[in-house]
Amino acid sequence: MDAKRSSTGDSRAGGFLPISRFALLAQLRQQAPDDAVAKQHERLFHLLAAWQHQSYRSRLNALKKAFLPFSPDRDTQVFLRHDAEQLEQLQRQLLELLTGLLAEANYHEITAADLDRIFSAASPYGLALKVDLSEYEEMLLHARGEDRKEKSFRHWKTLFLKKHHAAVPVYQRLFLLLKLKPVATRIEEIMRTEQVDRKKAEKKLQRYRANLPDNISDDHIIIKLFKNIPQADLEMLFPNTQVQLKPFDKLKLGITAGGGTIGSVTATATKVATATNPMAAAGALAGLAGVVFRQVMKFFGQRTKYMMTLAQNLYFHNLANNRAALTLLTDRAEEETFKNTLLAWSVLDRDGPADDPEQLRRLVEAFIAENFGLRVDFDIDAALAGLREAGLLANDRLAALPPDEACRILERKWRAAQPDAPEPEEDEDSEA
């Protein structure tokens, strides 16, 4: 899969480059043959970053505009009214823009087949989770980077006395977009699939959506970014997730609660039957009620423990929500595009023209391995697209445009993107 990498330098990272732009720029500066070349390259890198940033800033504004009517967090008054057709168009635009950014940020789609496999796996946190995906009109689920984390747990086969260790597969970054189906659409769906009348369908829908927050409606689109999510716990990310008891917990509660309750009922029945004092009989019944109450509270206590585990993991794994998630995703896409373009041009400038894209890919991967000790699957298609869009290839060949000419082209592109802006300053901060 794309963006696959573990914590060791020997693993292979697909698409995603686990190197910051700052480390990459510092390494390229060190390799310049003299100060004059270094300054020339720094200007080129600065102009490339400034022009690409302007381009992604425009795309982010388009994202915000398309998302605003669906935002569950907006704090501005509604002055722009949209009819149903306009909302549908904005929704399509939002999904198209996001799909493009996810690809550029090296996220890969988690398919229906992936979800079937993941949902059938046991949760490493001991949770039994269930989610109904038929509730959603739109769902985007993409991940970047896979890893394995060590987790300790106790198993019933060793009477919970000995800890076992297992490597749990996790997604290092995970993107989720959800939109509920409209109530009317969902009611019709329930009537058709479950063969019930409208009144029963409405009651069923209320039950299905009982766990949803009060402020979430089918008018909203929910966008979230997470980190280090165990694959087997993807269900926890959905707002309609139901926390259920595992079979072992049901058995344990059934034995303790059922056995204790049956014993208490038998003893109470005997006491009531033989009691001659009404107060004694009432006391026996009160004792039975107390036993039943304790067993019921054990059940809810176990469920509460599950909910706490769920909440704690979501709290520490959440990166961004809604508008903040759009900003973060756009920043990641810009970062990957900049690094891909920068690496491809720098290698071509240093080593000369490449015979074909495959040779350029090998040269870039060798550069990364030599200077950073990482093996990567360099995204040569994204790099070539970045080079062509920036105009940094000489005569449509796999040859780097000379730095001075490249700077002139990039400066024209930057000025065209914002004709009234002043000339960009050459400093390291603006390169970021």
C-alpha positions as CSV (number, residue, x, y, z in Angstrom):
1,M,0.0,0.0,0.0
2,D,1.0,3.6,-0.4
3,A,2.9,5.3,2.4
4,K,3.9,2.1,4.1
5,R,6.6,2.6,6.6
6,S,7.6,1.5,10.1
7,S,9.8,3.2,12.7
8,T,13.0,1.8,11.3
9,G,15.1,3.2,8.5
10,D,15.2,-0.1,6.7
11,S,11.5,-0.1,5.8
12,R,10.1,1.1,2.5
13,A,8.0,4.2,2.4
14,G,5.6,4.3,-0.5
15,G,4.7,7.7,-2.0
16,F,5.0,9.6,1.3
17,L,8.4,11.1,2.0
18,P,9.1,10.9,5.7
19,I,11.5,13.9,5.5
20,S,10.7,17.4,6.4
21,R,11.2,20.2,3.8
22,F,13.6,21.8,6.3
23,A,15.9,18.8,6.5
24,L,15.7,18.4,2.7
25,L,16.6,22.0,2.0
26,A,19.5,21.9,4.5
27,Q,20.9,18.8,2.8
28,L,20.7,20.3,-0.6
29,R,22.4,23.5,0.6
30,Q,25.3,21.4,1.9
31,Q,25.8,19.7,-1.4
32,A,26.1,23.0,-3.4
33,P,29.6,23.2,-4.9
34,D,30.1,26.9,-3.9
35,D,28.3,29.8,-2.3
36,A,27.2,31.3,-5.6
37,V,25.5,28.1,-6.7
38,A,24.0,27.7,-3.2
39,K,22.4,31.2,-3.3
40,Q,21.1,30.6,-6.8
41,H,19.5,27.3,-5.7
42,E,18.1,28.9,-2.6
43,R,16.3,31.6,-4.7
44,L,14.9,28.9,-6.9
45,F,13.7,26.9,-4.0
46,H,12.2,29.9,-2.4
47,L,10.3,30.9,-5.5
48,L,9.0,27.4,-6.1
49,A,7.7,27.3,-2.5
50,A,6.1,30.7,-2.8
51,W,4.3,29.9,-6.1
52,Q,3.1,26.5,-4.9
53,H,1.9,28.0,-1.6
54,Q,-0.2,30.6,-3.5
55,S,-1.7,27.8,-5.6
56,Y,-2.6,25.7,-2.6
57,R,-4.0,28.7,-0.8
58,S,-6.4,29.3,-3.6
59,R,-7.5,25.7,-3.4
60,L,-7.9,25.9,0.3
61,N,-10.2,28.9,-0.1
62,A,-12.3,26.9,-2.6
63,L,-12.5,24.1,-0.1
64,K,-13.7,26.4,2.7
65,K,-16.3,28.0,0.5
66,A,-17.7,24.6,-0.6
67,F,-17.6,23.2,3.0
68,L,-19.2,26.2,4.8
69,P,-22.9,25.4,4.1
70,F,-22.3,21.9,5.5
71,S,-20.1,22.8,8.5
72,P,-21.4,21.7,11.9
73,D,-19.1,24.3,13.6
74,R,-19.8,27.6,11.8
75,D,-20.1,30.7,14.0
76,T,-21.0,33.2,11.3
77,Q,-24.5,34.3,10.3
78,V,-26.0,32.8,7.2
79,F,-26.5,35.5,4.5
80,L,-25.8,33.4,1.4
81,R,-28.7,31.1,0.7
82,H,-28.4,28.0,-1.4
83,D,-31.1,25.9,-3.0
84,A,-31.0,22.1,-3.3
85,E,-29.3,22.1,-6.6
86,Q,-26.6,24.6,-5.5
87,L,-26.0,22.5,-2.3
88,E,-25.6,19.4,-4.4
89,Q,-23.1,21.1,-6.6
90,L,-21.1,22.4,-3.7
91,Q,-21.1,18.9,-2.2
92,R,-19.7,17.4,-5.4
93,Q,-17.1,20.2,-5.6
94,L,-16.0,19.6,-2.0
95,L,-15.6,15.8,-2.6
96,E,-13.7,16.3,-5.9
97,L,-11.3,18.8,-4.3
98,L,-10.7,16.6,-1.3
99,T,-10.1,13.5,-3.4
100,G,-7.4,15.3,-5.3
101,L,-5.7,16.7,-2.2
102,L,-5.8,13.2,-0.5
103,A,-4.0,11.7,-3.5
104,E,-1.4,14.5,-3.5
105,A,-0.8,14.1,0.2
106,N,-0.2,10.4,-0.5
107,Y,-3.3,9.0,1.3
108,H,-4.8,5.9,-0.2
109,E,-8.4,4.8,-0.1
110,I,-9.6,2.2,2.4
111,T,-12.0,0.2,0.2
112,A,-15.1,-1.7,1.1
113,A,-13.1,-4.9,0.9
114,D,-10.6,-3.4,3.4
115,L,-13.4,-2.5,5.8
116,D,-15.0,-6.0,5.6
117,R,-11.6,-7.4,6.6
118,I,-10.9,-4.9,9.3
119,F,-14.4,-4.9,10.9
120,S,-14.2,-8.7,11.3
121,A,-10.9,-8.5,13.3
122,A,-10.8,-8.3,17.1
123,S,-10.2,-5.0,18.7
124,P,-6.8,-4.6,20.4
125,Y,-8.4,-2.5,23.2
126,G,-10.9,-5.2,24.1
127,L,-13.8,-3.4,22.7
128,A,-16.7,-5.0,20.8
129,L,-17.9,-2.3,18.4
130,K,-20.6,-2.3,15.8
131,V,-21.4,0.4,13.2
132,D,-24.0,0.6,10.5
133,L,-22.5,2.1,7.4
134,S,-25.9,2.2,5.6
135,E,-26.6,5.4,7.6
136,Y,-24.2,7.5,5.4
137,E,-24.9,9.2,2.2
138,E,-21.2,10.1,1.7
139,M,-18.1,8.5,3.2
140,L,-14.5,9.1,2.4
141,L,-12.0,7.0,4.3
142,H,-8.3,7.3,3.4
143,A,-5.1,6.4,5.2
144,R,-1.4,7.3,4.9
145,G,1.3,5.1,6.4
146,E,1.0,1.8,8.1
147,D,2.9,0.6,11.1
148,R,2.8,-2.0,13.8
149,K,2.6,-1.1,17.5
150,E,3.4,-3.5,20.4
151,K,0.5,-4.0,22.7
152,S,0.3,-6.0,25.9
153,F,-2.8,-7.9,27.0
154,R,-4.0,-10.7,29.2
155,H,-5.7,-13.8,27.8
156,W,-8.3,-16.0,29.4
157,K,-6.3,-19.1,28.2
158,T,-3.7,-18.2,30.9
159,L,-6.4,-17.2,33.4
160,F,-5.4,-13.6,32.9
161,L,-2.2,-14.2,34.9
162,K,0.4,-13.7,32.1
163,K,0.8,-10.8,29.7
164,H,1.0,-11.5,26.0
165,H,2.6,-9.2,23.4
166,A,1.3,-8.7,19.9
167,A,2.1,-6.4,17.0
168,V,-1.1,-4.5,16.2
169,P,-1.4,-2.9,12.7
170,V,-2.2,0.8,12.8
171,Y,-2.7,3.6,10.3
172,Q,-0.3,6.4,11.0
173,R,-2.7,9.0,9.6
174,L,-6.3,8.6,8.8
175,F,-8.9,10.9,7.1
176,L,-12.6,10.5,7.5
177,L,-15.5,12.3,5.9
178,L,-19.1,11.4,6.7
179,K,-22.6,12.8,5.8
180,L,-25.8,11.1,7.0
181,K,-28.5,10.2,4.6
182,P,-31.5,12.6,4.8
183,V,-34.2,11.4,7.2
184,A,-36.8,10.9,4.5
185,T,-34.4,8.9,2.4
186,R,-33.4,6.7,5.3
187,I,-37.0,6.1,6.3
188,E,-38.0,5.0,2.8
189,E,-34.9,2.7,2.8
190,I,-35.9,1.1,6.1
191,M,-39.4,0.5,4.9
192,R,-38.2,-1.2,1.8
193,T,-35.4,-3.3,3.3
194,E,-37.1,-4.3,6.5
195,Q,-40.6,-4.6,5.2
196,V,-42.2,-2.3,7.8
197,D,-44.7,0.6,7.7
198,R,-43.6,4.3,8.0
199,K,-44.4,4.6,11.7
200,K,-42.2,1.6,12.6
201,A,-39.5,2.8,10.2
202,E,-39.5,6.2,12.0
203,K,-39.1,4.5,15.4
204,K,-36.3,2.3,14.0
205,L,-34.5,5.3,12.7
206,Q,-34.7,7.0,16.0
207,R,-33.2,4.0,17.6
208,Y,-30.5,3.7,15.0
209,R,-29.4,7.3,15.5
210,A,-29.9,7.5,19.3
211,N,-26.1,7.6,19.9
212,L,-25.6,10.6,17.6
213,P,-24.9,14.0,19.2
214,D,-27.9,16.4,19.3
215,N,-26.1,19.0,17.1
216,I,-25.4,16.6,14.2
217,S,-27.9,16.5,11.4
218,D,-28.1,15.2,7.9
219,D,-27.3,18.7,6.7
220,H,-23.8,18.5,8.1
221,I,-20.6,17.0,6.7
222,I,-18.2,15.8,9.3
223,I,-14.4,15.8,8.5
224,K,-11.8,14.4,10.8
225,L,-8.1,13.6,10.8
226,F,-6.6,11.0,13.2
227,K,-3.2,9.6,14.0
228,N,-2.0,6.1,15.0
229,I,-5.4,4.4,14.8
230,P,-5.4,0.6,15.2
231,Q,-6.9,-0.9,12.0
232,A,-9.2,-3.1,14.1
233,D,-10.7,-0.1,15.8
234,L,-11.9,1.9,12.8
235,E,-15.4,1.5,14.0
236,M,-14.7,3.8,17.0
237,L,-14.3,6.7,14.6
238,F,-18.0,6.7,13.5
239,P,-20.5,8.7,15.5
240,N,-23.1,6.0,15.4
241,T,-20.8,3.3,16.8
242,Q,-22.5,1.0,19.3
243,V,-20.3,-0.4,22.1
244,Q,-21.3,-4.0,22.9
245,L,-20.1,-6.6,25.4
246,K,-17.8,-9.2,24.1
247,P,-19.0,-12.9,24.3
248,F,-16.6,-13.6,27.2
249,D,-17.9,-10.6,29.1
250,K,-21.5,-11.7,28.5
251,L,-20.7,-15.1,29.7
252,K,-18.9,-13.8,32.8
253,L,-21.8,-11.4,33.7
254,G,-24.3,-14.1,32.9
255,I,-22.6,-16.5,35.3
256,T,-22.1,-14.0,38.1
257,A,-25.3,-12.0,37.7
258,G,-27.5,-14.9,36.8
259,G,-26.2,-17.3,39.4
260,G,-26.3,-14.7,42.1
261,T,-29.8,-13.5,41.2
262,I,-31.2,-17.1,40.9
263,G,-29.8,-17.9,44.3
264,S,-31.2,-14.8,45.8
265,V,-34.6,-15.4,44.3
266,T,-34.7,-18.9,45.7
267,A,-33.6,-17.8,49.1
268,T,-36.1,-14.9,49.1
269,A,-39.0,-17.1,48.0
270,T,-38.2,-19.5,50.8
271,K,-38.1,-16.7,53.4
272,V,-41.4,-15.1,52.1
273,A,-43.1,-18.5,52.2
274,T,-42.1,-19.2,55.7
275,A,-42.3,-15.7,57.1
276,T,-45.1,-15.1,59.6
277,N,-44.1,-11.4,60.1
278,P,-45.0,-9.0,57.2
279,M,-41.9,-6.9,58.0
280,A,-39.6,-10.0,57.6
281,A,-41.2,-10.7,54.2
282,A,-40.8,-7.1,53.1
283,G,-37.1,-7.2,54.2
284,A,-36.5,-10.3,52.2
285,L,-38.0,-8.7,49.1
286,A,-36.0,-5.5,49.6
287,G,-32.8,-7.7,49.8
288,L,-33.8,-9.3,46.5
289,A,-34.2,-5.9,44.9
290,G,-30.8,-4.9,46.1
291,V,-29.2,-8.0,44.6
292,V,-30.9,-7.4,41.3
293,F,-29.8,-3.8,41.3
294,R,-26.1,-4.7,42.0
295,Q,-26.1,-7.2,39.1
296,V,-27.6,-4.6,36.7
297,M,-25.1,-2.1,37.8
298,K,-22.3,-4.6,37.1
299,F,-23.5,-4.8,33.5
300,F,-23.6,-1.0,33.1
301,G,-20.3,-0.7,34.9
302,Q,-18.7,-2.9,32.3
303,R,-20.2,-0.9,29.5
304,T,-19.0,2.3,31.1
305,K,-15.5,0.9,31.2
306,Y,-15.7,0.3,27.5
307,M,-16.9,3.8,26.8
308,M,-14.1,5.3,28.8
309,T,-11.6,3.3,26.7
310,L,-13.2,4.5,23.6
311,A,-13.2,8.1,24.7
312,Q,-9.6,8.1,25.8
313,N,-8.3,6.6,22.6
314,L,-10.3,9.1,20.5
315,Y,-9.0,12.0,22.6
316,F,-5.3,11.1,22.2
317,H,-5.6,10.1,18.5
318,N,-7.5,13.1,17.2
319,L,-5.5,15.6,15.0
320,A,-8.0,18.0,13.5
321,N,-11.8,18.4,12.8
322,N,-13.8,20.0,10.0
323,R,-12.2,23.3,8.8
324,A,-9.0,22.7,10.7
325,A,-8.8,19.3,9.0
326,L,-9.2,20.9,5.6
327,T,-6.3,23.3,6.4
328,L,-4.0,20.5,7.7
329,L,-4.7,18.3,4.7
330,T,-4.0,21.1,2.2
331,D,-0.7,21.8,4.0
332,R,0.3,18.2,3.8
333,A,-0.5,18.0,0.1
334,E,1.5,21.2,-0.5
335,E,4.4,19.7,1.5
336,E,4.5,16.5,-0.5
337,T,4.2,18.3,-3.9
338,F,7.1,20.7,-2.9
339,K,9.4,17.9,-1.8
340,N,8.6,15.7,-4.9
341,T,9.3,18.6,-7.3
342,L,12.4,19.8,-5.4
343,L,14.0,16.4,-5.3
344,A,13.4,15.6,-9.0
345,W,14.8,19.0,-10.2
346,S,17.8,18.8,-7.9
347,V,18.8,15.3,-9.0
348,L,18.4,16.3,-12.7
349,D,20.4,19.4,-12.1
350,R,23.2,17.5,-10.3
351,D,23.3,14.3,-12.5
352,G,22.2,15.6,-15.8
353,P,19.2,14.5,-18.0
354,A,17.5,11.2,-17.4
355,D,16.8,8.7,-20.1
356,D,13.3,7.9,-18.8
357,P,11.1,8.4,-15.7
358,E,12.2,5.0,-14.3
359,Q,15.9,6.1,-14.3
360,L,15.0,9.4,-12.6
361,R,13.0,7.5,-10.0
362,R,16.0,5.3,-9.2
363,L,18.3,8.3,-9.0
364,V,16.0,10.1,-6.5
365,E,15.6,7.0,-4.4
366,A,19.4,6.5,-4.3
367,F,19.8,10.1,-3.2
368,I,17.4,9.7,-0.4
369,A,19.0,6.4,0.7
370,E,22.5,7.9,0.6
371,N,21.7,11.1,2.5
372,F,18.9,10.0,4.9
373,G,19.2,6.3,5.2
374,L,15.6,5.7,4.0
375,R,14.3,3.4,1.3
376,V,11.3,4.9,-0.4
377,D,9.0,4.3,-3.4
378,F,9.4,7.7,-4.9
379,D,6.2,9.0,-6.6
380,I,7.7,9.8,-10.0
381,D,4.4,10.6,-11.6
382,A,3.7,13.3,-9.0
383,A,7.2,14.6,-9.3
384,L,7.0,14.9,-13.1
385,A,3.6,16.6,-12.9
386,G,5.1,19.1,-10.4
387,L,8.0,19.8,-12.7
388,R,5.9,20.3,-15.8
389,E,3.4,22.5,-13.9
390,A,6.2,24.7,-12.6
391,G,7.9,24.8,-16.0
392,L,11.2,23.4,-14.7
393,L,11.9,20.8,-17.5
394,A,14.0,21.8,-20.5
395,N,12.2,21.4,-23.8
396,D,9.9,18.6,-22.5
397,R,12.9,16.4,-21.9
398,L,13.9,14.9,-18.6
399,A,16.5,17.6,-18.1
400,A,16.5,20.4,-15.5
401,L,16.0,23.9,-16.6
402,P,19.0,26.0,-15.6
403,P,18.5,27.8,-12.3
404,D,18.5,31.4,-13.6
405,E,15.9,30.6,-16.3
406,A,13.9,28.5,-13.8
407,C,13.8,31.5,-11.4
408,R,12.5,33.8,-14.1
409,I,9.7,31.4,-14.9
410,L,8.7,30.8,-11.3
411,E,8.7,34.5,-10.6
412,R,6.4,35.2,-13.5
413,K,4.1,32.4,-12.3
414,W,4.0,33.8,-8.8
415,R,3.2,37.3,-10.0
416,A,0.5,36.0,-12.3
417,A,-1.1,34.3,-9.3
418,Q,-1.2,37.5,-7.4
419,P,-0.5,40.5,-9.7
420,D,-0.8,43.2,-7.0
421,A,1.5,41.5,-4.4
422,P,5.0,42.7,-3.7
423,E,8.0,40.7,-4.8
424,P,8.6,37.8,-2.3
425,E,11.3,38.2,0.2
426,E,14.2,35.7,0.2
427,D,14.2,34.3,3.6
428,E,14.1,30.8,5.2
429,D,10.8,31.5,7.0
430,S,8.9,32.1,3.8
431,E,10.2,28.9,2.3
432,A,8.1,27.0,4.9
